[in-house]
Amino acid sequence: MSVTIDDIRAAETRIRPLIERTAMVVSPSLSDLTDATVMLKLEHRQITGSFKLRGATNAVAQLSPAQKARGVAAASTGNHGRALAHAARKEGARAIICLSRLVPQNKVEEIGRLGAEARIIGESQDEAQVEVDRLVAEEGFASIPPFDHEDVIAGQGTLGLEIMEQVPEAGTVLVPLSGGGLAAGVAAAVKALRPACRVIGISMDRGAAMKASLDAGRPVEVEEVATLADSLGGGVGLQNRLTFAMCRELLDEVVLLTEAEIAAGMRHAYMIEREIVEGAGAVGIAALLAGKARATGETVVLTTGRNVDMEQHRRVICGEIA
Ligand SMILES: *Cc1c(COP(=O)(O)O)cnc(C)c1O
């Protein structure tokens, strides 16, 4: 069971009118540093501020009219919640995003602005997830999870198709890695079209669940700790169905980064590339700066998101943290 290039092509046709085709630009400074041609895929400029819109839109678009009327639910505080709220509104579907009492008020308001209902429940994400499970079991909602789902992976994979259109000769693609929906989808597209292209996953060294799982040979749990790459936090799920096996088969390598390296990536994005990129989105740049990922030929760095707290961003830029 896996997601194929045909699934990804079908997803592309489905979501094309609803998402931005983001720009690919050369980074002269990273090219100088690495003796390769480094290109940045500016996906942090996607609508809602991250690539997660692709997978959420593809998943919502395939629901029946009856299912859209009943609604979709998720328990994400971050980029998946924003993306699902936006995608549901565009498709005329009801959406409930379940959040714990600990989620900051500005995030709650943002979900409302994007047209979804923010339901505040319990003291943790796990308790919020219990409410999602209840909505599914008792009220017929569809649960759309952030990564381990065929339609979500296929939607994220459309980024791989775009990369291959924009840089057909790519030698290396650097992809931020958490639950692995993005890396699985992008690698499935890239490897189908250009098997020789290397695809490298990049995580923070604090709580890298996919890396620990790949090393163990099965999905394992890791302790979740605060990191500048907060969008890369969380596990892969002990019952992982798809992304673990796909990442094991398709990724050439996984690289881990320290907090200081991630901060340097965010600073480079801002000061040199003139882009506001969140920690998770800057790990590809960071891996090149740290010399932990090798650029070969035309190298594509995927910058995935920009939903960073701007006070935290300021402190990183000013060198006050990491
Ligand atoms: C979710 C996310 C990732 C990681 O995607 P996975 O599919 O969970 O591996 C990377 N960057 C940003 C900005 C994200 O929101």
PDBQT file of the ligand as one rigid body, heavy atoms in Angstrom, charges set to zero:
ROOT
HETATM    1  C1  LIG A 401       4.176  19.826   8.713  1.00  0.00    +0.000 C 
HETATM    2  C2  LIG A 401       5.383  20.584   8.315  1.00  0.00    +0.000 A 
HETATM    3  C3  LIG A 401       6.582  19.947   7.922  1.00  0.00    +0.000 A 
HETATM    4  C4  LIG A 401       6.764  18.437   7.962  1.00  0.00    +0.000 C 
HETATM    5  O1  LIG A 401       5.827  17.725   7.205  1.00  0.00    +0.000 OA
HETATM    6  P1  LIG A 401       5.539  16.183   7.503  1.00  0.00    +0.000 P 
HETATM    7  O2  LIG A 401       4.630  15.731   6.433  1.00  0.00    +0.000 OA
HETATM    8  O3  LIG A 401       4.913  16.084   8.871  1.00  0.00    +0.000 OA
HETATM    9  O4  LIG A 401       6.871  15.484   7.500  1.00  0.00    +0.000 OA
HETATM   10  C5  LIG A 401       7.633  20.727   7.488  1.00  0.00    +0.000 A 
HETATM   11  N1  LIG A 401       7.557  22.082   7.469  1.00  0.00    +0.000 NA
HETATM   12  C6  LIG A 401       6.431  22.731   7.853  1.00  0.00    +0.000 A 
HETATM   13  C7  LIG A 401       6.423  24.215   7.801  1.00  0.00    +0.000 C 
HETATM   14  C8  LIG A 401       5.301  22.011   8.280  1.00  0.00    +0.000 A 
HETATM   15  O5  LIG A 401       4.200  22.667   8.659  1.00  0.00    +0.000 OA
ENDROOT
TORSDOF 0
